[in-house]
Amino acid sequence: MRTTVRIDDDLMADLKQRAQTEQVSLTRLINRLLRIGIKESQKPRRKRRFRQRTFPMGQPRLDLHKALTRADELEDEEILRKLAMRK
């Protein structure tokens, strides 16, 4: 069967070079590569399981049981600082 296909110039140059290197016709090379591509695209893809990398962060500098309380204190300090700047 004959058909017209638009192939990028750089890809066509690579195909011609490969056909010449392998000493096969351009048509035969394209047909072979299309078959390989179609077979590969039909294979079920295995999803790789996501793994989060972790790193040691050292000892905490404050009691983590009171972290929310400390966060509230820091937020309050920042609000007071901003209010003081608007005098």
N, C-alpha and C positions, 0 to 999 in steps of 0.2 A: 504494500500500500504506500502511496506517496502522499505527503502532506507538507505544508509549509510551517516552519517553526522559526521564531525569531530568537537568536542566540546572541548574547553579548559578545562583542568583539574579542575581549580578553579571554573569555571562556572558549570561543571558537579557536583562537590561536593555540590554547593549551590542548584542546582536543586534537587539532591537526598535528601538533608536535608529538603527542602521545601515540596517535595512529601511525605516524611515521616511525617512531621508536619501536613499536610493537609489530611493525610491518603488517598491518591490517588496514582494511578500508575504513574510511571515516564512518560510513553507514554501519558497518559491523561493530565498530567500537561504540558508537552511540547506542545501538540496540543492546549491546552487552551491559553497558553502564546503566541504561534505563531499567533493564531486568533486575540488576543488582539493587538499584534504588527502590524499585517497587517491592521486592522481597523484603528489604530491610524495613520499609515503612509499614509493612503488614505484621511484623513481629510485635508481640505484646511487649510493651516497655515496662521494665521493673522500676518502680519508684524507689529511690534510695531513701532510707530512713534518716530523718533529720536528727542530728546529735548536737546538742549545745555544748560548746567547749567551756569549761569553767577554769578559773584560776584562783589560787589562794589569795585572800586580801589581808591576811594578818589578823591580829587581835583587834576587836572593836575598841575605840577610844572612849566610848561612853556606854552606859548600861542600856542595852537594846530593849529592855522591858519598858523603859521610859522614853523610847524614841519619839513617839507621837507627842508626848508632853513637851519634849525639847523642840520638836518641829514647830509646835504652836508658839512656844516662847520666842523662837527665832523669827517667826512670821510677825508676831506682835512687835518685836523690836524694830523690824523693818518698816512696819506701818508707822510707828512713832517717829522713826528717823525721817520718813518722807513728809509727815505732817509738820515736823520741826523745820524742815527746809522751806516750807511754803509761807513762813511768817512774813 
